[in-house]
């Protein structure tokens, strides 16, 4: 899995297929054009080209006339495009039809010719904020993110897989102990790193997910050890994202209040990313 190659670029920099003429649909704030190869979303003077196989999942929100198209966008961009507008229902219908056709053909991403990173190296890279191609991040909740992203969501699509990393409040990274868990490490103690960059709640990489367990630890776990992402609750009854292993062990749990998006959306994107990663799409 790789980042989108043409995301928020000048229209002239789009691939040839994305520069052809096509009727524009209203997907505010985007003008959406559909092609055989994929979809082009233009906002102002910038445009993004997304091939059909690069769309992780379409997510219909309970807020009428809103749609998220999840895709592996390079951080700090969120791993989705949020659409509204008069044609959003038609856009959703077209996207679902194309994705169903791909699934029917048994499409799988081409496997990358590289050695996978071990979980402890993934953890090191994530904590150091080094780039991991194909990794996606969901930012921590902030007043601006809350206004734009904390919307009641109902998942209207098949779930996709994600990678998770639990961070504390905005600008703080809560990390703790490294030990072996499915090849992943856990670091002892709690470290608070104040950052000027955006706080992150989930980080999903092509080789492992990185997640925290009730704010006490952060670990990297190979995808082969992960069974599912799901909605759950903390011991105090607060809504939370939970991650379980193939042996039903809880690998990670993060309160919903830390996320910059609805918990339904987080679960859908994370589960979709997991499925893509474990189907050989790395």
Beta strands, then each sheet from edge to edge (+ up, - down):
strand 1: 6-10
strand 2: 25-27
strand 3: 30-34
strand 4: 38-43
strand 5: 46-51
strand 6: 55-60
strand 7: 67-71
strand 8: 80-83
strand 9: 136-139
strand 10: 172-176
strand 11: 190-194
strand 12: 200-204
strand 13: 208-212
strand 14: 218-222
strand 15: 226-233
strand 16: 239-245
strand 17: 250-255
sheet 1: 1+ 5- 4+ 3- 2+
sheet 2: 6+ 7- 8+
sheet 3: 9+ 12- 13+ 14-
sheet 4: 10+ 11-
sheet 5: 15+ 16- 17+
end
